Amino acid sequence: MRAIRWIATLLAVLAPVAAARAAEETDPHHRPVAAVGDQRVAVGNAELPVYVSRDWSAPLPGVKRGVLVLHGLLRNADVYFASALKAQAAAGPAGSASLMIAPQFLAGIDLPANHLSDRSLHWSYDDWEGGEPAHGPTHASSFGALDAILLRLSDRRLFPNLTEVVIAGHSAGAQVVQRYAVLGKAETTLRARGIAVRYVVANPSSYAWFSADRPDAAIAKTCPGYDRWKYGMHDLPPYAAGQDVVAIETAYAARDVVYLLGTLDTNPNHPALDKSCMAEAQGPYRYTRGHAYVDTLRARFGASLHQTEHDVPGVGHDGDKMLTSPCGLSALFDIPGCSP
C-alpha cells in the first residue's frame, strides 16, 4: 500500500512537468524560428535582427516613408516582411518611395538554433509585447529597440527626404505598437526633424487602458492584475521610469493611431487569443475588444482624440490580408480607398 501511495505521489508531481514539456513541444511559439533577419540594428552594446527592403547603410534620398511591420507571437519576421513587400508592391509610387523594415524580437531558444551571436537581444516567448527588458545580453527594452530603429531613420545624412514613419503590427505585433504608442520616446525627436509618425494597430489581443473601467466589470472585479501593465497604467515597465501617467495619456490622445479590426476576428477560442482574466475583462474576442477600447477613448478624450478606427470586412485573424486590404494600404501609404 505504501508503494502504491508513493507511486501516486510521484505521478502527481511529474504530471505538471510532463504537461509543461508537452506544451513546449506543441505550442508553435515555443519552437525556434526558422529564419532570422539578415540585417542588424545596434541597440546599445547589443543588436536586433531586422529585414530591410534596401541597403540602408548609405544615403537613400529617394526614400520618403519608412514602414516598420512587426511580427506576431511566432516571431516570424520573415513572413511579415513578405506581407510588407506585398503591400509595398500594391501601393504603387507610394510604395516605391518607401523603405520596408521588419524587426525581429527573438526568444532565447532562437539563438543556438540559428547559430546567432551572443550580442543578439532576446526575451522570453512573449514579454517583448509589453516593452519589458531583454533577458540578454543587455536589459534593453523592446521599446528601446524600436527607438534605435526610429532614430536611425531620423538621421538626415541617411534619409534627407524622409517625411513620415509608420509603425504597424498585427496580433502580438499590434500589442507592441499600441503600447509603444503609449510609452515610446523617439517620436519627439522625429517630429523635431520634420518627420511625422503613425501607429497602425491591427487585431491585437489586448490594449493598455488608461482608466480602471472595463467592458466586463464582473471579470475585472475578480482579476487582481487587470489594471496592471501591460493591460493598464499601474506598474509600468522600467522603460517608462520617470514618465508621468497623466502626461503619457495626453500625449497618446494626440498621436496618430489607426486601429484596424477584422470583422471576422470573432473567435473567443482562437489559439493565439489572450484568454487571461486581464484580457477577458476587455471583451470576449479581438473585434469587440478593439471597438470597446476605441469607444472608451472617444468618450474619454472627445475632440482631442486624433485617432481613427476602421473595420476590415471579411477578414479574420490574418496579418497578410489585414495589411494588404484597402484600409491596410491606406494606413501604411495614405492610399485612398478605405471606406469609413
Residue pairs with C-beta under 8 A, 6 or more apart in sequence:
23 30
24 30
28 74
29 73
29 74
29 75
29 107
29 125
29 126
30 109
30 125
31 109
32 107
32 109
32 110
32 113
32 114
33 74
33 75
33 76
33 77
33 104
33 106
33 110
33 113
33 114
34 76
34 78
35 76
35 77
35 78
36 49
36 77
36 104
36 106
36 110
36 114
36 116
37 49
37 50
37 51
37 77
37 78
37 81
37 102
37 103
37 104
38 49
38 51
39 49
39 50
39 51
39 52
39 56
40 47
40 48
40 49
40 50
41 47
41 48
41 50
41 103
41 145
41 148
41 149
41 152
42 148
43 121
43 138
43 140
43 144
43 145
43 148
44 138
44 140
44 144
45 119
45 137
45 138
46 119
46 120
46 121
46 134
46 137
46 138
46 140
47 117
47 119
47 120
47 121
48 103
48 104
48 105
48 120
48 121
48 145
48 148
48 149
49 77
49 103
49 104
49 106
49 116
49 120
50 77
50 101
50 102
50 103
50 104
50 149
51 77
51 78
51 81
51 100
51 101
51 102
51 104
52 99
52 100
52 101
52 102
53 84
53 85
53 88
53 98
53 99
53 100
53 101
54 60
54 63
54 99
56 99
56 152
56 158
58 158
59 157
59 158
59 159
59 160
60 99
60 158
60 159
61 160
61 161
62 97
62 161
63 97
63 98
63 99
63 159
63 161
63 162
64 97
64 98
64 161
64 162
64 163
64 164
65 94
65 97
65 98
65 99
65 162
65 163
65 164
65 165
65 166
65 333
66 98
66 99
66 101
66 153
66 159
66 162
66 164
66 165
66 166
67 84
67 88
67 98
67 99
67 100
67 101
67 165
67 166
67 168
67 332
67 333
68 101
68 102
68 103
68 146
68 149
68 165
68 166
68 167
68 168
69 80
69 81
69 83
69 84
69 100
69 101
69 102
69 168
69 169
69 173
69 323
70 80
70 102
70 103
70 167
70 168
70 169
70 170
70 173
70 174
70 176
70 177
71 77
71 79
71 80
71 102
71 103
71 104
71 105
71 169
71 172
71 173
72 80
72 169
72 170
72 171
72 172
72 173
72 272
72 319
73 125
73 126
73 171
73 172
73 272
75 104
75 105
75 106
75 107
75 110
77 102
77 103
77 104
78 102
79 319
80 102
80 170
80 173
80 319
81 100
81 102
82 320
83 319
83 320
83 323
83 324
84 100
84 101
84 102
84 323
85 100
86 320
86 323
86 324
87 95
87 323
87 324
87 328
87 329
87 332
87 333
88 95
88 96
88 98
88 100
89 95
90 324
90 329
91 98
91 329
91 332
91 333
91 335
92 335
94 333
94 334
94 335
95 333
98 333
99 153
99 159
101 149
103 145
103 146
103 149
105 121
105 123
105 128
105 142
105 145
105 176
106 116
106 120
106 121
106 122
106 123
107 122
107 123
107 124
107 125
108 122
108 123
108 124
108 135
108 136
110 116
110 122
111 118
111 120
111 122
118 136
118 137
119 137
120 137
121 134
121 136
121 137
121 138
121 140
121 145
122 134
122 135
122 136
123 132
123 134
123 135
123 142
124 135
126 172
128 134
128 142
128 176
129 142
129 172
129 175
129 176
129 179
129 230
130 175
130 176
130 179
130 229
130 230
130 237
131 141
131 142
131 143
131 176
131 179
131 180
131 183
131 230
131 237
131 239
131 240
132 141
132 142
132 237
132 238
133 139
133 140
133 141
133 237
133 238
133 239
134 140
134 141
134 142
139 238
141 237
141 238
141 239
142 176
143 179
143 180
143 183
143 184
143 185
143 237
143 239
144 239
146 167
146 176
146 180
146 184
146 186
147 184
147 185
147 186
150 165
150 167
150 186
150 187
150 189
150 190
150 197
151 186
151 189
152 158
153 159
153 162
153 165
153 190
153 195
154 162
154 186
154 189
154 190
154 193
154 195
156 193
162 195
163 194
163 195
163 196
164 195
164 196
164 197
164 198
165 190
165 195
165 196
165 197
165 198
166 197
166 198
166 199
166 200
166 331
166 332
167 177
167 180
167 181
167 197
167 198
167 199
167 200
168 177
168 199
168 200
168 202
168 323
168 331
168 332
169 175
169 176
169 177
169 178
169 200
169 201
169 202
169 204
170 202
170 203
170 319
170 322
170 323
171 202
171 203
171 204
171 205
171 272
171 317
171 319
172 204
172 205
172 272
173 319
174 200
174 201
174 202
174 203
174 204
175 204
175 205
175 206
175 207
175 230
177 199
177 200
177 201
177 204
178 199
178 201
178 204
178 207
178 208
178 257
179 208
179 230
180 199
181 199
181 201
181 252
181 255
181 257
182 208
182 248
182 252
183 236
183 237
183 239
183 240
183 243
183 248
187 197
187 255
190 196
190 197
191 197
196 256
197 255
197 256
198 256
198 257
198 258
198 331
199 255
199 256
199 257
199 258
200 257
200 258
200 260
200 328
200 331
200 332
201 257
201 258
201 259
201 260
202 259
202 260
202 261
202 262
202 312
202 319
202 322
202 323
202 328
203 260
203 261
203 262
203 265
203 286
203 290
203 317
203 319
203 322
204 286
204 289
204 290
205 272
205 273
205 274
205 279
205 286
205 289
206 230
206 231
206 274
206 278
206 279
206 282
206 289
207 231
207 282
207 289
207 290
207 293
208 229
208 230
208 231
208 232
208 233
209 227
209 231
209 232
209 233
209 282
209 293
209 296
210 232
210 233
210 245
210 249
210 252
210 300
211 296
211 300
212 220
212 227
212 232
213 296
214 220
214 226
214 281
214 282
215 281
215 282
215 283
215 288
215 289
215 292
216 280
216 281
216 282
216 283
217 281
219 226
219 277
219 280
219 281
220 226
220 227
220 277
220 281
222 277
223 277
223 278
223 280
223 281
225 231
225 277
225 278
226 232
226 277
226 278
226 281
227 233
227 234
228 234
228 235
228 278
229 235
229 236
229 237
231 278
231 279
231 281
231 282
233 245
233 248
233 249
236 243
236 245
240 248
253 297
253 301
253 304
253 305
253 306
253 307
254 304
254 306
255 306
255 307
256 306
256 307
257 306
257 307
257 308
258 307
258 308
258 309
258 310
258 331
259 290
259 293
259 294
259 307
259 308
259 309
259 310
260 309
260 310
260 312
260 322
260 325
260 327
260 328
260 331
261 286
261 287
261 290
261 291
261 309
261 310
261 311
261 312
262 286
262 287
262 311
262 312
262 315
262 316
262 317
262 318
262 321
262 322
263 287
263 311
263 312
263 313
263 314
263 315
264 287
264 314
264 315
264 316
265 285
265 286
265 287
265 315
265 316
265 317
266 285
266 286
266 287
266 288
266 316
267 273
267 285
267 316
267 317
268 284
268 285
270 285
270 286
270 317
272 317
273 279
273 285
273 286
279 289
282 289
282 292
282 293
283 289
283 292
286 317
290 309
291 309
294 307
294 309
297 305
297 307
298 305
310 327
310 330
310 331
310 338
310 339
310 340
311 327
312 321
312 322
312 325
312 327
312 328
315 321
315 322
315 325
322 328
323 332
326 335
326 337
326 338
326 339
327 338
327 339
329 335
329 337
329 338
330 336
330 337
330 338
331 338
